[in-house]
Amino acid sequence: MKLHQLRYIWEVAKQDLNVSQAAAHLYSSQPGISKQIRLLEEELGLQIFTRRGKHLVEITPAGLEILETSREILQQVEKIRSLAQEHSDEHRGSISLATTHTQYRYVLPPIIRRFINKYPDVALHMHQGTPIQISAAAANAEADFAIATEALELYTDLLMLPCYRWNRSILVPKSHPLIEESDLSLYKISNYPIITYTFGFTGRSKLDEAFNAQGLKPRVVLTAADADVIKTYVRLGLGIGIVASMAFDAEIDNDLVMLDASKLFEPSTTKIGFRRNSYFRGYMFDFIEMFAPHLDRNLVRRSLKAKSRAEVDKLVEDIELPLL
């Protein structure tokens, strides 16, 4: 059994059993990967994949267990490589970060600038996606960190540490009648067409919960994954926007008016997630602390040693999170 064989079967599974795509991703050849998979199956005395002709059609029950163990082995190999690199040069390396448009556009820029100034030889690889895609990337070792508000809790092998709280604001054109309202309410908001986040993005679930609790059915006419798109259609007069307050830039968005809606919705918490068996290089601790100063090196190390999610929650329960 060879390490590259485990890498081949893992990549084939990740590419939905498409050997050609796996070969392209691994800079190998389709016949070469197929041959190595056959050799591995012959050595193990069982099938990892079922076939129809030359095509792989399904992962066998035994194959599922083998793939999970292969994933763990490959993660350990990456830890060994990181460990070796840390001892050879602690200021060189890379961080792979998966998060949403809102984080990349409105929260992370000053953090990333500060980090790059301190670690100019550390490459940052950024992956943008849905919260579920982001969480899966971290769980599958495709990203070191996942930063999101939704979906991280779906992956039990991810440690999640709270970074900050945030709430929502209403965006309207300057001539909108809501500007004159002295007492903003969900009922008044529900009288207008609403443009907001797609479900599963940027705390959308909290918004839906608030309306449902009052028996209201908001007229959501358009949804989008990021605030810039929402603001575009608010400017066109298609509705009022409900966005994360941090997504409003007073200079760039000076043609819109922001109405504070923090009394109408429960605040959401953005968290950073990483694998329980992650190997942390020094600059990775620094990145987390720059993003969330209360998550210092000692706390992160203690969380990595925690044996359960409840134990991790206990570590952070007394922390008062900043409100953005």
Number of C-alpha atoms within 10 A of each C-alpha: 11 8 11 13 20 21 18 22 26 20 21 24 19 13 15 14 19 16 22 17 18 24 20 11 13 14 9 14 15 15 12 11 22 20 12 18 21 16 14 18 17 11 10 11 9 13 17 23 22 13 12 8 7 7 13 18 14 16 18 14 11 12 19 15 13 16 19 11 14 19 19 15 15 17 19 15 13 15 17 13 12 18 15 12 15 17 10 10 9 17 17 15 18 17 17 17 20 30 25 22 19 21 20 17 14 15 15 15 12 12 16 16 12 14 19 15 10 13 18 14 13 17 13 15 12 14 18 16 16 20 22 17 18 26 29 20 22 24 23 16 18 16 23 22 28 29 25 28 26 23 17 27 16 11 16 13 18 24 26 25 23 22 24 20 17 20 23 26 22 25 28 23 21 14 11 13 9 20 16 9 10 7 7 17 12 16 14 11 17 16 12 16 16 22 26 28 25 16 15 15 23 30 25 19 15 15 22 15 14 15 18 12 8 10 10 15 12 17 14 16 13 16 16 14 19 21 25 17 14 24 25 12 15 21 18 9 13 16 23 26 28 25 28 25 20 18 19 21 12 11 7 8 15 12 12 20 19 22 17 14 20 15 13 16 17 17 17 21 20 21 20 23 26 23 22 18 15 17 18 17 20 12 20 19 17 18 20 20 17 18 18 19 14 19 21 15 17 9 15 20 13 12 22 18 12 17 10 15 16 9 13 20 16 12 16 16 10 8 11 12 17 13 13 11
